[in-house]
Amino acid sequence: MTTLLAVTAHPDDECFLFGGALALHARRGGRAGLLCLTDGQVGRAGGLVLQEELGPFRHEELKRAVDVLGIPHLFTPGLSDGELQEMGDGEGAALVAEVAADFGADLLLTFGPDGASGHADHKACWRWTRAAASERRLYAATFPPGMKDMPRGAEPLPVTTLLDISELGDLKSRAFAEHRTQQDHLERHQWFMEQAQGREWYHRVQPVWNNGDPLETSLTD
Protein backbone atom coordinates (compact mmCIF):
# COMPACT_ATOMS: atom_id res chain seq x y z
CA MET A 1 0.00 0.00 0.00
CA THR A 2 0.88 3.66 -0.29
CA THR A 3 3.28 5.12 2.28
CA LEU A 4 1.82 8.46 3.34
CA LEU A 5 3.77 11.25 5.08
CA ALA A 6 2.25 14.51 6.34
CA VAL A 7 4.51 17.52 6.88
CA THR A 8 3.38 19.98 9.57
CA ALA A 9 4.94 22.82 11.52
CA HIS A 10 3.65 22.49 15.10
CA PRO A 11 2.23 19.97 17.53
CA ASP A 12 -1.58 20.04 17.24
CA ASP A 13 -1.57 20.88 13.49
CA GLU A 14 -2.38 17.23 12.91
CA CYS A 15 -5.59 17.55 14.95
CA PHE A 16 -7.02 20.25 12.69
CA LEU A 17 -5.75 18.93 9.35
CA PHE A 18 -4.17 15.69 8.10
CA GLY A 19 -4.91 13.57 11.20
CA GLY A 20 -7.96 11.95 9.66
CA ALA A 21 -6.16 10.97 6.49
CA LEU A 22 -3.24 9.52 8.45
CA ALA A 23 -5.43 7.64 10.92
CA LEU A 24 -7.67 6.24 8.21
CA HIS A 25 -4.70 5.10 6.12
CA ALA A 26 -3.07 3.37 9.10
CA ARG A 27 -6.33 1.63 10.04
CA ARG A 28 -6.54 0.20 6.54
CA GLY A 29 -3.07 -1.29 6.74
CA GLY A 30 -1.05 1.45 5.05
CA ARG A 31 2.13 3.06 6.37
CA ALA A 32 1.44 6.50 7.80
CA GLY A 33 3.92 8.98 9.22
CA LEU A 34 4.01 12.54 10.51
CA LEU A 35 6.93 14.93 10.15
CA CYS A 36 6.40 17.80 12.62
CA LEU A 37 9.17 20.32 12.01
CA THR A 38 9.12 22.14 15.37
CA ASP A 39 8.20 21.33 18.96
CA GLY A 40 6.07 24.49 19.24
CA GLN A 41 8.56 26.10 21.60
CA VAL A 42 7.12 29.63 21.35
CA GLY A 43 3.45 28.69 21.50
CA ARG A 44 1.07 28.90 24.43
CA ALA A 45 1.98 27.11 27.63
CA GLY A 46 -1.53 27.05 29.10
CA GLY A 47 -0.11 27.78 32.55
CA LEU A 48 1.19 24.20 32.74
CA VAL A 49 4.90 24.70 32.20
CA LEU A 50 7.58 27.39 32.07
CA GLN A 51 8.09 28.84 28.61
CA GLU A 52 11.69 27.60 28.47
CA GLU A 53 10.42 24.06 29.11
CA LEU A 54 7.58 24.23 26.60
CA GLY A 55 9.29 22.51 23.67
CA PRO A 56 9.93 19.17 25.43
CA PHE A 57 6.49 19.35 27.07
CA ARG A 58 4.70 19.82 23.75
CA HIS A 59 6.83 17.11 22.18
CA GLU A 60 5.43 14.66 24.72
CA GLU A 61 1.91 15.94 24.05
CA LEU A 62 2.42 15.30 20.36
CA LYS A 63 3.58 11.74 20.98
CA ARG A 64 0.44 11.02 22.99
CA ALA A 65 -1.81 12.62 20.34
CA VAL A 66 -0.18 10.56 17.60
CA ASP A 67 -0.73 7.42 19.68
CA VAL A 68 -4.44 8.28 19.95
CA LEU A 69 -4.64 8.71 16.18
CA GLY A 70 -2.86 5.41 15.65
CA ILE A 71 -0.05 6.90 13.57
CA PRO A 72 2.98 4.66 14.14
CA HIS A 73 5.74 6.84 12.68
CA LEU A 74 6.68 10.28 14.03
CA PHE A 75 9.63 12.41 12.92
CA THR A 76 10.56 15.50 14.97
CA PRO A 77 13.73 17.37 13.94
CA GLY A 78 13.06 20.09 16.56
CA LEU A 79 13.58 23.15 14.36
CA SER A 80 13.01 26.61 15.84
CA ASP A 81 9.33 27.46 16.18
CA GLY A 82 8.39 30.71 14.46
CA GLU A 83 11.66 30.81 12.54
CA LEU A 84 11.23 28.35 9.69
CA GLN A 85 11.08 31.25 7.25
CA GLU A 86 14.61 32.18 8.39
CA MET A 87 15.95 28.81 7.28
CA GLY A 88 16.89 28.60 3.64
CA ASP A 89 14.27 26.91 1.49
CA GLY A 90 16.94 24.71 -0.05
CA GLU A 91 18.02 23.42 3.34
CA GLY A 92 14.42 22.95 4.45
CA ALA A 93 13.46 21.08 1.29
CA ALA A 94 16.51 18.84 1.68
CA LEU A 95 15.41 17.94 5.20
CA VAL A 96 11.89 17.02 4.06
CA ALA A 97 13.28 15.07 1.09
CA GLU A 98 15.62 13.11 3.35
CA VAL A 99 12.85 12.11 5.77
CA ALA A 100 10.50 11.24 2.90
CA ALA A 101 13.15 9.09 1.21
CA ASP A 102 14.20 7.30 4.41
CA PHE A 103 10.55 6.58 5.22
CA GLY A 104 9.83 5.45 1.68
CA ALA A 105 6.97 7.93 1.26
CA ASP A 106 5.25 7.99 -2.09
CA LEU A 107 2.49 10.43 -1.08
CA LEU A 108 2.98 13.70 0.77
CA LEU A 109 0.46 15.94 2.54
CA THR A 110 1.04 19.47 3.74
CA PHE A 111 -0.49 22.96 3.88
CA GLY A 112 -1.30 24.90 0.75
CA PRO A 113 0.56 28.08 -0.23
CA ASP A 114 -1.62 30.07 2.20
CA GLY A 115 -0.54 27.92 5.14
CA ALA A 116 -4.27 27.42 5.89
CA SER A 117 -4.11 30.50 8.12
CA GLY A 118 -1.35 32.68 6.71
CA HIS A 119 1.15 31.37 9.31
CA ALA A 120 4.71 31.81 8.05
CA ASP A 121 5.83 28.42 9.40
CA HIS A 122 2.94 26.72 7.62
CA LYS A 123 3.85 28.46 4.39
CA ALA A 124 7.41 27.17 4.78
CA CYS A 125 5.99 23.64 5.02
CA TRP A 126 4.35 24.17 1.64
CA ARG A 127 7.48 25.52 -0.04
CA TRP A 128 9.75 22.83 1.35
CA THR A 129 7.39 19.94 0.70
CA ARG A 130 6.56 21.16 -2.81
CA ALA A 131 10.26 21.34 -3.62
CA ALA A 132 10.95 17.94 -2.03
CA ALA A 133 8.06 16.11 -3.69
CA SER A 134 9.98 15.08 -6.82
CA GLU A 135 7.83 12.42 -8.54
CA ARG A 136 5.69 11.71 -5.46
CA ARG A 137 1.97 12.40 -5.28
CA LEU A 138 1.37 15.63 -3.38
CA TYR A 139 -1.79 16.96 -1.75
CA ALA A 140 -2.40 20.26 0.03
CA ALA A 141 -5.03 20.65 2.74
CA THR A 142 -7.70 23.17 1.81
CA PHE A 143 -11.20 24.34 2.75
CA PRO A 144 -14.44 24.24 0.77
CA PRO A 145 -15.72 27.44 -0.83
CA GLY A 146 -18.19 29.27 1.36
CA MET A 147 -16.95 27.73 4.58
CA LYS A 148 -18.38 29.76 7.46
CA ASP A 149 -15.84 31.99 9.23
CA MET A 150 -12.90 30.96 7.09
CA PRO A 151 -9.61 31.13 9.05
CA ARG A 152 -7.97 34.53 8.73
CA GLY A 153 -5.30 34.51 6.04
CA ALA A 154 -6.76 31.47 4.29
CA GLU A 155 -6.82 31.51 0.50
CA PRO A 156 -8.05 28.00 -0.23
CA LEU A 157 -7.14 26.01 -3.30
CA PRO A 158 -10.00 24.30 -5.15
CA VAL A 159 -11.21 21.11 -3.49
CA THR A 160 -10.28 18.14 -5.67
CA THR A 161 -10.47 15.44 -3.01
CA LEU A 162 -13.14 15.04 -0.37
CA LEU A 163 -12.11 12.50 2.25
CA ASP A 164 -14.81 10.92 4.42
CA ILE A 165 -13.33 10.29 7.87
CA SER A 166 -16.66 9.87 9.67
CA GLU A 167 -15.79 6.31 10.66
CA LEU A 168 -13.15 7.75 12.99
CA GLY A 169 -15.81 9.40 15.13
CA ASP A 170 -14.33 11.94 17.57
CA LEU A 171 -10.79 10.58 17.21
CA LYS A 172 -9.28 13.92 16.20
CA SER A 173 -10.93 15.65 19.15
CA ARG A 174 -9.62 12.99 21.53
CA ALA A 175 -6.17 13.48 20.07
CA PHE A 176 -6.45 17.26 20.51
CA ALA A 177 -7.27 16.72 24.20
CA GLU A 178 -3.71 15.41 24.61
CA HIS A 179 -2.40 18.86 23.68
CA ARG A 180 -3.15 20.17 27.14
CA THR A 181 -1.13 23.36 26.70
CA GLN A 182 -3.24 24.29 23.68
CA GLN A 183 -6.71 24.05 25.22
CA ASP A 184 -7.11 27.82 24.81
CA HIS A 185 -7.75 26.78 21.19
CA LEU A 186 -10.47 24.30 22.18
CA GLU A 187 -13.32 26.51 20.99
CA ARG A 188 -11.61 26.96 17.62
CA HIS A 189 -11.04 23.21 17.35
CA GLN A 190 -14.66 22.44 18.20
CA TRP A 191 -15.82 24.98 15.62
CA PHE A 192 -13.61 23.38 12.99
CA MET A 193 -14.85 19.87 13.77
CA GLU A 194 -18.45 21.08 13.51
CA GLN A 195 -17.71 22.64 10.13
CA ALA A 196 -15.91 19.54 8.91
CA GLN A 197 -18.69 17.08 9.79
CA GLY A 198 -16.42 14.07 9.39
CA ARG A 199 -14.57 15.30 6.33
CA GLU A 200 -11.14 16.54 5.27
CA TRP A 201 -10.60 18.53 2.08
CA TYR A 202 -7.54 18.40 -0.15
CA HIS A 203 -6.25 19.80 -3.41
CA ARG A 204 -4.24 17.46 -5.61
CA VAL A 205 -1.09 19.32 -6.53
CA GLN A 206 0.76 16.46 -8.20
CA PRO A 207 -0.24 14.90 -10.55
CA VAL A 208 -1.67 18.23 -11.61
CA TRP A 209 -5.44 18.51 -11.28
CA ASN A 210 -7.23 19.25 -14.53
CA ASN A 211 -10.51 21.15 -14.53
CA GLY A 212 -13.24 18.67 -15.28
CA ASP A 213 -11.58 15.74 -13.53
CA PRO A 214 -14.07 13.96 -11.23
CA LEU A 215 -13.94 14.75 -7.52
CA GLU A 216 -11.74 12.22 -5.75
CA THR A 217 -12.87 10.44 -2.59
CA SER A 218 -9.51 8.85 -1.78
CA LEU A 219 -5.91 10.01 -1.63
CA THR A 220 -4.49 6.64 -2.56
CA ASP A 221 -6.69 5.07 -5.26
Order of alpha helices (4+ residues) and beta strands (2+ residues): beta-alpha-alpha-beta-alpha-beta-alpha-beta-alpha-beta-beta-alpha-alpha-beta
